[in-house]
Amino acid sequence: MSQNESILSALKNGQELTPADALSLFGTMRLAARIDELRARGYSIQTTMRTVAGRHGPARVASYRLA
């Protein structure tokens, strides 16, 4: 299964994905690029910015889910 198919399957199962999730689950460091490819195929994916704890204080990361 390709990274796009794996990511799409997770989104269809109701998962919300962050770049850290994508790295650990699918081995991709370019989740935003994969999401862009899925959007180009017609999938409606919502982006939410979240604040998470980082090594040097709070960090903002994108979180993706099917709309």
PyMOL Python script that loads the backbone (N, CA, C, O; Angstrom):
from pymol import cmd

cmd.read_pdbstr("""\
ATOM      1  N   MET A   1       0.856  -1.179   0.000  1.00  0.00           N
ATOM      2  CA  MET A   1       0.000   0.000   0.000  1.00  0.00           C
ATOM      3  C   MET A   1       0.901   1.241   0.000  1.00  0.00           C
ATOM      4  O   MET A   1       1.871   1.309   0.755  1.00  0.00           O
ATOM      5  N   SER A   2       0.575   2.218  -0.850  1.00  0.00           N
ATOM      6  CA  SER A   2       1.366   3.447  -0.915  1.00  0.00           C
ATOM      7  C   SER A   2       1.107   4.315   0.318  1.00  0.00           C
ATOM      8  O   SER A   2       0.152   4.093   1.063  1.00  0.00           O
ATOM      9  N   GLN A   3       1.974   5.301   0.516  1.00  0.00           N
ATOM     10  CA  GLN A   3       1.775   6.220   1.637  1.00  0.00           C
ATOM     11  C   GLN A   3       0.440   6.938   1.503  1.00  0.00           C
ATOM     12  O   GLN A   3      -0.281   7.089   2.490  1.00  0.00           O
ATOM     13  N   ASN A   4       0.101   7.382   0.300  1.00  0.00           N
ATOM     14  CA  ASN A   4      -1.173   8.082   0.105  1.00  0.00           C
ATOM     15  C   ASN A   4      -2.348   7.182   0.461  1.00  0.00           C
ATOM     16  O   ASN A   4      -3.288   7.624   1.121  1.00  0.00           O
ATOM     17  N   GLU A   5      -2.303   5.939   0.036  1.00  0.00           N
ATOM     18  CA  GLU A   5      -3.395   5.010   0.342  1.00  0.00           C
ATOM     19  C   GLU A   5      -3.484   4.759   1.844  1.00  0.00           C
ATOM     20  O   GLU A   5      -4.580   4.695   2.400  1.00  0.00           O
ATOM     21  N   SER A   6      -2.342   4.617   2.497  1.00  0.00           N
ATOM     22  CA  SER A   6      -2.329   4.390   3.944  1.00  0.00           C
ATOM     23  C   SER A   6      -2.881   5.592   4.698  1.00  0.00           C
ATOM     24  O   SER A   6      -3.669   5.439   5.632  1.00  0.00           O
ATOM     25  N   ILE A   7      -2.468   6.780   4.293  1.00  0.00           N
ATOM     26  CA  ILE A   7      -2.944   8.008   4.934  1.00  0.00           C
ATOM     27  C   ILE A   7      -4.439   8.167   4.701  1.00  0.00           C
ATOM     28  O   ILE A   7      -5.178   8.489   5.631  1.00  0.00           O
ATOM     29  N   LEU A   8      -4.891   7.946   3.474  1.00  0.00           N
ATOM     30  CA  LEU A   8      -6.311   8.055   3.155  1.00  0.00           C
ATOM     31  C   LEU A   8      -7.134   7.055   3.960  1.00  0.00           C
ATOM     32  O   LEU A   8      -8.210   7.394   4.453  1.00  0.00           O
ATOM     33  N   SER A   9      -6.644   5.844   4.095  1.00  0.00           N
ATOM     34  CA  SER A   9      -7.347   4.832   4.875  1.00  0.00           C
ATOM     35  C   SER A   9      -7.493   5.272   6.330  1.00  0.00           C
ATOM     36  O   SER A   9      -8.560   5.117   6.924  1.00  0.00           O
ATOM     37  N   ALA A  10      -6.428   5.818   6.899  1.00  0.00           N
ATOM     38  CA  ALA A  10      -6.485   6.296   8.286  1.00  0.00           C
ATOM     39  C   ALA A  10      -7.490   7.431   8.420  1.00  0.00           C
ATOM     40  O   ALA A  10      -8.265   7.462   9.376  1.00  0.00           O
ATOM     41  N   LEU A  11      -7.486   8.363   7.473  1.00  0.00           N
ATOM     42  CA  LEU A  11      -8.421   9.484   7.518  1.00  0.00           C
ATOM     43  C   LEU A  11      -9.856   8.989   7.388  1.00  0.00           C
ATOM     44  O   LEU A  11     -10.745   9.472   8.089  1.00  0.00           O
ATOM     45  N   LYS A  12     -10.087   8.031   6.497  1.00  0.00           N
ATOM     46  CA  LYS A  12     -11.427   7.476   6.325  1.00  0.00           C
ATOM     47  C   LYS A  12     -11.909   6.747   7.572  1.00  0.00           C
ATOM     48  O   LYS A  12     -13.113   6.650   7.806  1.00  0.00           O
ATOM     49  N   ASN A  13     -10.977   6.232   8.378  1.00  0.00           N
ATOM     50  CA  ASN A  13     -11.325   5.549   9.626  1.00  0.00           C
ATOM     51  C   ASN A  13     -11.516   6.540  10.779  1.00  0.00           C
ATOM     52  O   ASN A  13     -11.674   6.136  11.931  1.00  0.00           O
ATOM     53  N   GLY A  14     -11.501   7.838  10.459  1.00  0.00           N
ATOM     54  CA  GLY A  14     -11.774   8.851  11.472  1.00  0.00           C
ATOM     55  C   GLY A  14     -10.562   9.355  12.221  1.00  0.00           C
ATOM     56  O   GLY A  14     -10.704  10.146  13.153  1.00  0.00           O
ATOM     57  N   GLN A  15      -9.370   8.921  11.840  1.00  0.00           N
ATOM     58  CA  GLN A  15      -8.173   9.398  12.516  1.00  0.00           C
ATOM     59  C   GLN A  15      -7.870  10.831  12.120  1.00  0.00           C
ATOM     60  O   GLN A  15      -8.149  11.251  10.996  1.00  0.00           O
ATOM     61  N   GLU A  16      -7.302  11.568  13.044  1.00  0.00           N
ATOM     62  CA  GLU A  16      -6.789  12.902  12.790  1.00  0.00           C
ATOM     63  C   GLU A  16      -5.270  12.759  12.827  1.00  0.00           C
ATOM     64  O   GLU A  16      -4.727  12.214  13.788  1.00  0.00           O
ATOM     65  N   LEU A  17      -4.584  13.236  11.805  1.00  0.00           N
ATOM     66  CA  LEU A  17      -3.151  12.994  11.682  1.00  0.00           C
ATOM     67  C   LEU A  17      -2.331  14.259  11.790  1.00  0.00           C
ATOM     68  O   LEU A  17      -2.698  15.298  11.242  1.00  0.00           O
ATOM     69  N   THR A  18      -1.213  14.169  12.500  1.00  0.00           N
ATOM     70  CA  THR A  18      -0.217  15.225  12.556  1.00  0.00           C
ATOM     71  C   THR A  18       1.040  14.704  11.856  1.00  0.00           C
ATOM     72  O   THR A  18       1.140  13.506  11.591  1.00  0.00           O
ATOM     73  N   PRO A  19       1.992  15.577  11.556  1.00  0.00           N
ATOM     74  CA  PRO A  19       3.227  15.103  10.937  1.00  0.00           C
ATOM     75  C   PRO A  19       3.941  14.039  11.789  1.00  0.00           C
ATOM     76  O   PRO A  19       4.530  13.110  11.237  1.00  0.00           O
ATOM     77  N   ALA A  20       3.897  14.160  13.103  1.00  0.00           N
ATOM     78  CA  ALA A  20       4.526  13.157  13.965  1.00  0.00           C
ATOM     79  C   ALA A  20       3.828  11.804  13.827  1.00  0.00           C
ATOM     80  O   ALA A  20       4.484  10.762  13.819  1.00  0.00           O
ATOM     81  N   ASP A  21       2.499  11.820  13.718  1.00  0.00           N
ATOM     82  CA  ASP A  21       1.738  10.585  13.493  1.00  0.00           C
ATOM     83  C   ASP A  21       2.157   9.944  12.171  1.00  0.00           C
ATOM     84  O   ASP A  21       2.394   8.738  12.103  1.00  0.00           O
ATOM     85  N   ALA A  22       2.244  10.762  11.126  1.00  0.00           N
ATOM     86  CA  ALA A  22       2.579  10.252   9.798  1.00  0.00           C
ATOM     87  C   ALA A  22       3.964   9.629   9.775  1.00  0.00           C
ATOM     88  O   ALA A  22       4.181   8.611   9.117  1.00  0.00           O
ATOM     89  N   LEU A  23       4.892  10.231  10.485  1.00  0.00           N
ATOM     90  CA  LEU A  23       6.244   9.677  10.540  1.00  0.00           C
ATOM     91  C   LEU A  23       6.249   8.328  11.230  1.00  0.00           C
ATOM     92  O   LEU A  23       6.850   7.377  10.730  1.00  0.00           O
ATOM     93  N   SER A  24       5.586   8.235  12.372  1.00  0.00           N
ATOM     94  CA  SER A  24       5.604   6.972  13.120  1.00  0.00           C
ATOM     95  C   SER A  24       4.748   5.888  12.477  1.00  0.00           C
ATOM     96  O   SER A  24       5.108   4.712  12.526  1.00  0.00           O
ATOM     97  N   LEU A  25       3.614   6.265  11.873  1.00  0.00           N
ATOM     98  CA  LEU A  25       2.707   5.264  11.308  1.00  0.00           C
ATOM     99  C   LEU A  25       3.046   4.863   9.876  1.00  0.00           C
ATOM    100  O   LEU A  25       2.928   3.695   9.506  1.00  0.00           O
ATOM    101  N   PHE A  26       3.471   5.843   9.068  1.00  0.00           N
ATOM    102  CA  PHE A  26       3.622   5.593   7.635  1.00  0.00           C
ATOM    103  C   PHE A  26       5.019   5.842   7.096  1.00  0.00           C
ATOM    104  O   PHE A  26       5.289   5.571   5.926  1.00  0.00           O
ATOM    105  N   GLY A  27       5.908   6.352   7.934  1.00  0.00           N
ATOM    106  CA  GLY A  27       7.280   6.594   7.508  1.00  0.00           C
ATOM    107  C   GLY A  27       7.453   7.783   6.577  1.00  0.00           C
ATOM    108  O   GLY A  27       8.451   7.867   5.861  1.00  0.00           O
ATOM    109  N   THR A  28       6.505   8.694   6.574  1.00  0.00           N
ATOM    110  CA  THR A  28       6.637   9.879   5.723  1.00  0.00           C
ATOM    111  C   THR A  28       6.928  11.115   6.561  1.00  0.00           C
ATOM    112  O   THR A  28       6.317  11.340   7.606  1.00  0.00           O
ATOM    113  N   MET A  29       7.873  11.904   6.080  1.00  0.00           N
ATOM    114  CA  MET A  29       8.200  13.161   6.739  1.00  0.00           C
ATOM    115  C   MET A  29       7.526  14.326   6.008  1.00  0.00           C
ATOM    116  O   MET A  29       7.729  15.484   6.374  1.00  0.00           O
ATOM    117  N   ARG A  30       6.734  14.032   4.990  1.00  0.00           N
ATOM    118  CA  ARG A  30       6.114  15.069   4.164  1.00  0.00           C
ATOM    119  C   ARG A  30       4.605  14.899   4.119  1.00  0.00           C
ATOM    120  O   ARG A  30       4.020  14.769   3.043  1.00  0.00           O
ATOM    121  N   LEU A  31       3.978  14.901   5.282  1.00  0.00           N
ATOM    122  CA  LEU A  31       2.534  14.719   5.344  1.00  0.00           C
ATOM    123  C   LEU A  31       1.804  15.809   4.564  1.00  0.00           C
ATOM    124  O   LEU A  31       0.839  15.507   3.863  1.00  0.00           O
ATOM    125  N   ALA A  32       2.229  17.044   4.662  1.00  0.00           N
ATOM    126  CA  ALA A  32       1.554  18.135   3.955  1.00  0.00           C
ATOM    127  C   ALA A  32       1.552  17.884   2.442  1.00  0.00           C
ATOM    128  O   ALA A  32       0.565  18.185   1.771  1.00  0.00           O
ATOM    129  N   ALA A  33       2.630  17.345   1.909  1.00  0.00           N
ATOM    130  CA  ALA A  33       2.699  17.043   0.472  1.00  0.00           C
ATOM    131  C   ALA A  33       1.733  15.919   0.111  1.00  0.00           C
ATOM    132  O   ALA A  33       1.064  15.976  -0.921  1.00  0.00           O
ATOM    133  N   ARG A  34       1.663  14.896   0.963  1.00  0.00           N
ATOM    134  CA  ARG A  34       0.729  13.791   0.706  1.00  0.00           C
ATOM    135  C   ARG A  34      -0.711  14.284   0.781  1.00  0.00           C
ATOM    136  O   ARG A  34      -1.544  13.875  -0.028  1.00  0.00           O
ATOM    137  N   ILE A  35      -1.017  15.163   1.746  1.00  0.00           N
ATOM    138  CA  ILE A  35      -2.363  15.735   1.877  1.00  0.00           C
ATOM    139  C   ILE A  35      -2.696  16.551   0.630  1.00  0.00           C
ATOM    140  O   ILE A  35      -3.816  16.480   0.125  1.00  0.00           O
ATOM    141  N   ASP A  36      -1.737  17.321   0.135  1.00  0.00           N
ATOM    142  CA  ASP A  36      -1.949  18.103  -1.078  1.00  0.00           C
ATOM    143  C   ASP A  36      -2.273  17.187  -2.258  1.00  0.00           C
ATOM    144  O   ASP A  36      -3.146  17.510  -3.064  1.00  0.00           O
ATOM    145  N   GLU A  37      -1.590  16.063  -2.371  1.00  0.00           N
ATOM    146  CA  GLU A  37      -1.867  15.106  -3.444  1.00  0.00           C
ATOM    147  C   GLU A  37      -3.272  14.520  -3.309  1.00  0.00           C
ATOM    148  O   GLU A  37      -3.974  14.345  -4.306  1.00  0.00           O
ATOM    149  N   LEU A  38      -3.676  14.220  -2.087  1.00  0.00           N
ATOM    150  CA  LEU A  38      -5.026  13.689  -1.875  1.00  0.00           C
ATOM    151  C   LEU A  38      -6.088  14.735  -2.205  1.00  0.00           C
ATOM    152  O   LEU A  38      -7.126  14.412  -2.782  1.00  0.00           O
ATOM    153  N   ARG A  39      -5.828  15.976  -1.841  1.00  0.00           N
ATOM    154  CA  ARG A  39      -6.767  17.056  -2.182  1.00  0.00           C
ATOM    155  C   ARG A  39      -6.881  17.202  -3.702  1.00  0.00           C
ATOM    156  O   ARG A  39      -7.970  17.439  -4.224  1.00  0.00           O
ATOM    157  N   ALA A  40      -5.761  17.061  -4.404  1.00  0.00           N
ATOM    158  CA  ALA A  40      -5.771  17.158  -5.867  1.00  0.00           C
ATOM    159  C   ALA A  40      -6.608  16.035  -6.485  1.00  0.00           C
ATOM    160  O   ALA A  40      -7.127  16.182  -7.592  1.00  0.00           O
ATOM    161  N   ARG A  41      -6.736  14.927  -5.777  1.00  0.00           N
ATOM    162  CA  ARG A  41      -7.568  13.805  -6.237  1.00  0.00           C
ATOM    163  C   ARG A  41      -9.032  14.000  -5.855  1.00  0.00           C
ATOM    164  O   ARG A  41      -9.868  13.151  -6.163  1.00  0.00           O
ATOM    165  N   GLY A  42      -9.355  15.120  -5.178  1.00  0.00           N
ATOM    166  CA  GLY A  42     -10.741  15.448  -4.891  1.00  0.00           C
ATOM    167  C   GLY A  42     -11.202  15.220  -3.460  1.00  0.00           C
ATOM    168  O   GLY A  42     -12.375  15.436  -3.159  1.00  0.00           O
ATOM    169  N   TYR A  43     -10.326  14.794  -2.581  1.00  0.00           N
ATOM    170  CA  TYR A  43     -10.723  14.563  -1.192  1.00  0.00           C
ATOM    171  C   TYR A  43     -10.740  15.885  -0.433  1.00  0.00           C
ATOM    172  O   TYR A  43      -9.830  16.702  -0.571  1.00  0.00           O
ATOM    173  N   SER A  44     -11.780  16.087   0.368  1.00  0.00           N
ATOM    174  CA  SER A  44     -11.925  17.294   1.175  1.00  0.00           C
ATOM    175  C   SER A  44     -11.310  17.027   2.550  1.00  0.00           C
ATOM    176  O   SER A  44     -11.885  16.321   3.378  1.00  0.00           O
ATOM    177  N   ILE A  45     -10.142  17.603   2.770  1.00  0.00           N
ATOM    178  CA  ILE A  45      -9.395  17.374   4.010  1.00  0.00           C
ATOM    179  C   ILE A  45      -9.255  18.705   4.727  1.00  0.00           C
ATOM    180  O   ILE A  45      -8.810  19.697   4.150  1.00  0.00           O
ATOM    181  N   GLN A  46      -9.643  18.707   5.991  1.00  0.00           N
ATOM    182  CA  GLN A  46      -9.618  19.916   6.811  1.00  0.00           C
ATOM    183  C   GLN A  46      -8.304  19.990   7.586  1.00  0.00           C
ATOM    184  O   GLN A  46      -7.815  18.985   8.102  1.00  0.00           O
ATOM    185  N   THR A  47      -7.743  21.197   7.658  1.00  0.00           N
ATOM    186  CA  THR A  47      -6.520  21.445   8.415  1.00  0.00           C
ATOM    187  C   THR A  47      -6.857  22.259   9.657  1.00  0.00           C
ATOM    188  O   THR A  47      -7.558  23.269   9.577  1.00  0.00           O
ATOM    189  N   THR A  48      -6.359  21.818  10.796  1.00  0.00           N
ATOM    190  CA  THR A  48      -6.505  22.553  12.050  1.00  0.00           C
ATOM    191  C   THR A  48      -5.108  22.739  12.629  1.00  0.00           C
ATOM    192  O   THR A  48      -4.326  21.791  12.692  1.00  0.00           O
ATOM    193  N   MET A  49      -4.799  23.953  13.049  1.00  0.00           N
ATOM    194  CA  MET A  49      -3.508  24.202  13.689  1.00  0.00           C
ATOM    195  C   MET A  49      -3.645  23.960  15.186  1.00  0.00           C
ATOM    196  O   MET A  49      -4.574  24.453  15.826  1.00  0.00           O
ATOM    197  N   ARG A  50      -2.711  23.199  15.729  1.00  0.00           N
ATOM    198  CA  ARG A  50      -2.719  22.856  17.154  1.00  0.00           C
ATOM    199  C   ARG A  50      -1.413  23.288  17.802  1.00  0.00           C
ATOM    200  O   ARG A  50      -0.369  23.338  17.151  1.00  0.00           O
ATOM    201  N   THR A  51      -1.483  23.595  19.081  1.00  0.00           N
ATOM    202  CA  THR A  51      -0.284  23.903  19.850  1.00  0.00           C
ATOM    203  C   THR A  51       0.084  22.666  20.660  1.00  0.00           C
ATOM    204  O   THR A  51      -0.739  22.122  21.396  1.00  0.00           O
ATOM    205  N   VAL A  52       1.330  22.231  20.512  1.00  0.00           N
ATOM    206  CA  VAL A  52       1.816  21.057  21.236  1.00  0.00           C
ATOM    207  C   VAL A  52       3.095  21.430  21.972  1.00  0.00           C
ATOM    208  O   VAL A  52       3.740  22.430  21.658  1.00  0.00           O
ATOM    209  N   ALA A  53       3.447  20.617  22.948  1.00  0.00           N
ATOM    210  CA  ALA A  53       4.685  20.840  23.683  1.00  0.00           C
ATOM    211  C   ALA A  53       5.866  20.442  22.803  1.00  0.00           C
ATOM    212  O   ALA A  53       5.892  19.347  22.242  1.00  0.00           O
ATOM    213  N   GLY A  54       6.826  21.326  22.690  1.00  0.00           N
ATOM    214  CA  GLY A  54       8.039  21.052  21.926  1.00  0.00           C
ATOM    215  C   GLY A  54       9.251  21.097  22.829  1.00  0.00           C
ATOM    216  O   GLY A  54       9.145  21.447  24.005  1.00  0.00           O
ATOM    217  N   ARG A  55      10.393  20.746  22.288  1.00  0.00           N
ATOM    218  CA  ARG A  55      11.623  20.761  23.093  1.00  0.00           C
ATOM    219  C   ARG A  55      11.960  22.144  23.603  1.00  0.00           C
ATOM    220  O   ARG A  55      12.511  22.286  24.695  1.00  0.00           O
ATOM    221  N   HIS A  56      11.638  23.169  22.828  1.00  0.00           N
ATOM    222  CA  HIS A  56      11.995  24.535  23.190  1.00  0.00           C
ATOM    223  C   HIS A  56      10.763  25.384  23.493  1.00  0.00           C
ATOM    224  O   HIS A  56      10.759  26.595  23.272  1.00  0.00           O
ATOM    225  N   GLY A  57       9.726  24.733  23.999  1.00  0.00           N
ATOM    226  CA  GLY A  57       8.496  25.439  24.318  1.00  0.00           C
ATOM    227  C   GLY A  57       7.385  25.035  23.372  1.00  0.00           C
ATOM    228  O   GLY A  57       7.557  24.114  22.574  1.00  0.00           O
ATOM    229  N   PRO A  58       6.249  25.709  23.448  1.00  0.00           N
ATOM    230  CA  PRO A  58       5.097  25.360  22.612  1.00  0.00           C
ATOM    231  C   PRO A  58       5.416  25.487  21.119  1.00  0.00           C
ATOM    232  O   PRO A  58       6.153  26.378  20.697  1.00  0.00           O
ATOM    233  N   ALA A  59       4.847  24.581  20.344  1.00  0.00           N
ATOM    234  CA  ALA A  59       5.022  24.604  18.892  1.00  0.00           C
ATOM    235  C   ALA A  59       3.661  24.439  18.231  1.00  0.00           C
ATOM    236  O   ALA A  59       2.774  23.788  18.782  1.00  0.00           O
ATOM    237  N   ARG A  60       3.496  25.027  17.051  1.00  0.00           N
ATOM    238  CA  ARG A  60       2.247  24.897  16.297  1.00  0.00           C
ATOM    239  C   ARG A  60       2.456  23.857  15.212  1.00  0.00           C
ATOM    240  O   ARG A  60       3.440  23.904  14.475  1.00  0.00           O
ATOM    241  N   VAL A  61       1.523  22.915  15.117  1.00  0.00           N
ATOM    242  CA  VAL A  61       1.576  21.881  14.089  1.00  0.00           C
ATOM    243  C   VAL A  61       0.202  21.750  13.437  1.00  0.00           C
ATOM    244  O   VAL A  61      -0.827  22.050  14.041  1.00  0.00           O
ATOM    245  N   ALA A  62       0.217  21.298  12.201  1.00  0.00           N
ATOM    246  CA  ALA A  62      -1.038  21.065  11.483  1.00  0.00           C
ATOM    247  C   ALA A  62      -1.578  19.686  11.841  1.00  0.00           C
ATOM    248  O   ALA A  62      -0.818  18.740  12.047  1.00  0.00           O
ATOM    249  N   SER A  63      -2.877  19.594  11.910  1.00  0.00           N
ATOM    250  CA  SER A  63      -3.568  18.330  12.135  1.00  0.00           C
ATOM    251  C   SER A  63      -4.605  18.208  11.028  1.00  0.00           C
ATOM    252  O   SER A  63      -5.334  19.161  10.754  1.00  0.00           O
ATOM    253  N   TYR A  64      -4.678  17.038  10.387  1.00  0.00           N
ATOM    254  CA  TYR A  64      -5.537  16.831   9.223  1.00  0.00           C
ATOM    255  C   TYR A  64      -6.607  15.787   9.506  1.00  0.00           C
ATOM    256  O   TYR A  64      -6.362  14.802  10.202  1.00  0.00           O
ATOM    257  N   ARG A  65      -7.821  16.020   8.949  1.00  0.00           N
ATOM    258  CA  ARG A  65      -8.896  15.041   9.018  1.00  0.00           C
ATOM    259  C   ARG A  65      -9.806  15.241   7.817  1.00  0.00           C
ATOM    260  O   ARG A  65      -9.821  16.310   7.206  1.00  0.00           O
ATOM    261  N   LEU A  66     -10.567  14.199   7.485  1.00  0.00           N
ATOM    262  CA  LEU A  66     -11.525  14.344   6.397  1.00  0.00           C
ATOM    263  C   LEU A  66     -12.637  15.268   6.833  1.00  0.00           C
ATOM    264  O   LEU A  66     -13.134  15.176   7.955  1.00  0.00           O
ATOM    265  N   ALA A  67     -13.028  16.170   5.928  1.00  0.00           N
ATOM    266  CA  ALA A  67     -14.107  17.116   6.241  1.00  0.00           C
ATOM    267  C   ALA A  67     -15.453  16.441   6.082  1.00  0.00           C
ATOM    268  O   ALA A  67     -16.488  17.070   6.300  1.00  0.00           O
TER     269      ALA A  67
END
""", "prot")
cmd.dss("prot")
cmd.show_as("cartoon", "prot")
cmd.util.cbc("prot")
cmd.orient("prot")
